[in-house]
Amino acid sequence: MTDKEFINKWTSTLSEVEEITLPGKTLVIGEEFFGDFEVLTADGNAIMQVSSQNKAKYLVYASRFKLTSVKIPTDEMQLKSVITKYESCLDAIIKEIEADYKKIFPGEKRSNNFVNEIFRILNLNRY
C-alpha cells in the first residue's frame, strides 16, 4: 500500500457520515418499536425513529448543545466506538464526583442526587 492509498483509505472511512437535521432542543430516547428506537424532544414530541440504540444515543448526546444538525458515522462499529468512549468519559466523571462527595460529606449517601443535579445543570445524559 502506498502513502497516498493509506491516506485515501482513512479519509474515505472517516468521511462516511450522514447529516441529520435536529430541532435544536434537548432530545431523549423513547420506546423501542420492532428494533427501531424513537427519539423525542424532552417535552415528548417525536422527532424520528432510528435503526439502532447507538444512533439514538449519539443523537441524544449531541443534542446537549441544542444543534440544528449533526453528522453521524454511518458505520455501526465506528458509531459504537464513539458512544463507548463518550460513555466511558461520563462514567469517569461520575466516579470523580462520587469520590469528591465522599471526601466532603463522609457518611452521607446522597451522591446520586448530586450527580443527577450536576448532570441536569450541564444538560448531560448517560444511557
Residue, then its C-alpha position, 0 to 999 in steps of 0.5 A: m500500500t502506498d502513502k497516498e492509498f493509506i491516506n485515501k483509505w482513512t479519509s474515505t472511512l472517516s468521511e462516511v457520515e450522514e447529516i441529520t437535521l435536529p430541532g435544536k432542543t434537548l432530545v431523549i430516547g423513547e420506546e423501542f418499536f420492532g428494533d427501531f428506537e424513537v427519539l423525542t424532544a424532552d417535552g415528548n414530541a417525536i422527532m424520528q425513529v432510528s435503526s439502532q440504540n447507538k444512533a439514538k444515543y449519539l443523537v441524544y448526546a449531541s443534542r446537549f448543545k441544542l444543534t440544528s444538525v449533526k453528522i453521524p458515522t454511518d458505520e455501526m462499529q465506528l458509531k459504537s466506538v464513539i458512544t463507548k468512549y463518550e460513555s466511558c468519559l461520563d462514567a469517569i466523571i461520575k466516579e470523580i464526583e462520587a469520590d469528591y462527595k465522599k471526601i466532603f460529606p463522609g457518611e452521607k449517601r446522597s451522591n446520586n442526587f448530586v450527580n443527577e443535579i450536576f448532570r441536569i445543570l450541564n444538560l448531560n445524559r448517560y444511557 
